[in-house]
Amino acid sequence: MAFELPKLPYAYDALEPHYDAQTVEIHHSKHHNTYTINFNKAVDAAGLAGKTAEEILTNLEAIPADKRNPVINAGGGWWNHNFFWESLSPKGGGEAKGKLAEAISKKWGSYAAFKEAFTAKAFGHFGSGWAWLVVDKAGELQIVDTHDQVCPISTGLKPITVIDVWEHAYYLKFKNVRPDWINAWWNIVSWDKAEERFTAK
C-alpha cells in the first residue's frame, strides 16, 4: 500500500494513566488502520496513486466530485490521526514553550486564558471531530474545530496541535464524559512537538 499505518512513537501503555493502553491500542490498530486501508482504496479509485497525502488534501477540487468524499473522509482520517499521535507524549503536559508560548500570550493574554478557550472549543464541538490550534493564512494563531475527518491543511491552515473528540478516541476510559478526556489530554500534549511545528518554515 502507498499509505501505511505508522508505528506510534511510544508504547500503547506509555500515556497511562491519562490515556489508557486499551483505548490507545484500539484507536490506533483498529480505527486508524481502517482509515489507512480506505485511504488507499479511495486514492486508487480516484487515480491519485503516486501523490503524497499533502498533495491530495490540499488540492481536493482537482478530484472528480464523485470520488472526492471518500478521499476527504479516509485521507483526512489517516492524516489527522498521524498528526494526533505525534501531538502526544509520555513527557507531555505543562505549558507551551518558546516562541509558541510568546505567541499564545500575545494572542490570548496568558496561557491560562488560551487553555480555557481551547477547552471550550473542544467541549463545545457538536458531534464527531477535532479541536485544533492552528496558524491561519494571515499568520495568526487561531483555535478552530473541524467536523468528522476534515483536515485543516485542506483549508489553508497550518496545524500546531490537536485533540481528537470523536467518542472512539476516549469512550472506553471516559465513557461519554468528554470534559474528563479533555482534562486528561492536557497532561499528555507535547508542547515540544507544537513548538517544533510552530517554528518550522
PyMOL commands that set and color helices and strands:
alter all, ss='L'
color gray80, all
select helices_A, chain A and resi 21-45+53-57+60-62+65-86+98-108+111-124+152-155+167-169+171-174+178-185+191-199
alter helices_A, ss='H'
color red, helices_A
select strands_A, chain A and resi 129-135+141-147+158-164
alter strands_A, ss='S'
color yellow, strands_A
deselect
rebuild
show_as cartoon
